[in-house]
């Protein structure tokens, strides 16, 4: 299989080590509480995604930064589209911001974890061919994967 670029791996939420296994199971916008579940291990190369207990708490900060950027963009966009910045329009802005945040929460959840895995985790990088010749996941260059 032809390797995909890092950008494509991030967009499609693929494993940072093999870029083939899915990080999440389920759909982004599902009508159940089990819609977005982070896989414990990569189904292709057996990489453990949660590097240590509480590892994904850091993704809250990434999600917060994403939410701030979305709210600022929505406010500036509303202003540019003609919604005057006066006290009478305060609740329009609040409604727009709450709507944007609620609609994009699943996106923030998913991509904050993907950004954490791909860009903010030292020592975790792409290893060409990982998982291909070693379906059991025995070859672990960083010694971080656990056996299932």
N, C-alpha and C positions, 0 to 999 in steps of 0.2 A: 504494500500500500504506500502511495506517495505521501511523504510527510507534509503536514499542513503548517502554515506559518503561526507564529505566536499570536498574532492578531486574530486569526481565524479560530485558534484554540480558545482564546478569551471570549470571543463573540458566541461560539457554540458551546461554551462551558465544558471544555475537555480537560483531561488530566494534564497538569503541567509537566509531568515526566515523560509520558508516552504520547500525549496529544491525541489519543484515540478513545480512551475510556471516558464515560460521562461522569461528571462530578455529582449531578443531581438525577434523581429518578422522579418521574411525575412531571406534569405540565406546570408552567409558570402561573397561569391563571386557571386554577381548578376550583370547582365548587365544593370541595371537601377540605378537611383540615390536614389531609395527607397529601396535598397537592405537590408541595415542594419538599422533598426530603433529600438531605445531603447523604450520599452513599458513604459508608464507613471506609470502604476500600475501593480502589479503582478496579472495575471489572476486567480490565485488560492487563495491567501490569502489577496489580495487587499493592499499589502505594496506599498507605493509610493517610487519609485526608486530614483528620484531626490529629495534628502532630503531637499534641500533649493535652492533658485535661484543661479545658477552658481556652483552648487555642482560638476558637472562633469569636471570643469576646472582643478581640481587637477589630473584628469586622464591623462592630457597632460604630466605631469611630470613622471608618470608611463610609458607612451608610449615612452617618450624620453629615459628613462633608458633601456627599452626593445630594442629600436632601436640601442642604443650604444652597448649593449651586442651582438646584431645580427651582427653589422658591425665589431666589434672586432673578433667575431667568424669566420665570412666570410674571413676576412683578414688573420687570422692565418691559417685557412683551405686552402686558396689559396697558402700561403707560404709553408705549409707542403706538398701540392700536387705538388710543383715544380715551382711555379711562383716566380722568384727571386725578391728580394726587392731592385731594382735598378731604377734609374730615367727613363730608357727606358720603364719600365713596369707600370709607373704611371697611364696611362689612362686605362690599363687593370684593375687595382685595382679600379679606379673610376667607371668603367662600372660594375664591379662585385658588388660593394657596392650599387650603384644606383638601379641595378636590384633586389638585395635582399630587399632593403628598399621598393621599389614599390610593389613587390610581397607580402611582409608581412605587408603592411599597414592595410589591413582589419583585420588581426589577431591582430595587436597591438591595433587598435581601440576597438575591442570587448573585448579583455582580459585585457586591462588597466582599463576599466570600471568594469569588473567582479572582478579584484583584488582589486580595490578601495572599492567595496561594501562588499566583503567577508573578507578582511584582514585589511583594513585601515580605517574602519568606526567604531568608538567606540560605544558600546551600541547596535549594530545590530548583532544579532546572531540567531542561530537556535532555534526555538521554536517547539518542537515535537507536531504534531497534529494541528498546526496553519492552519486555512482554512478548516479543515475537518469538525469539528463540528460547525464552524462559517462561512458559505459561504458568509455572507455579510461583513466580515472583521471587525466586531464590537470589538472583543477582540483584543486589541493592547497593548501588555505589556509595550511598551515604549512610547505610546501616540504620535507616529510619523505618522501613516497612516491617510490619509484624506479620507473622504467619496466621492464617485464618484457621 
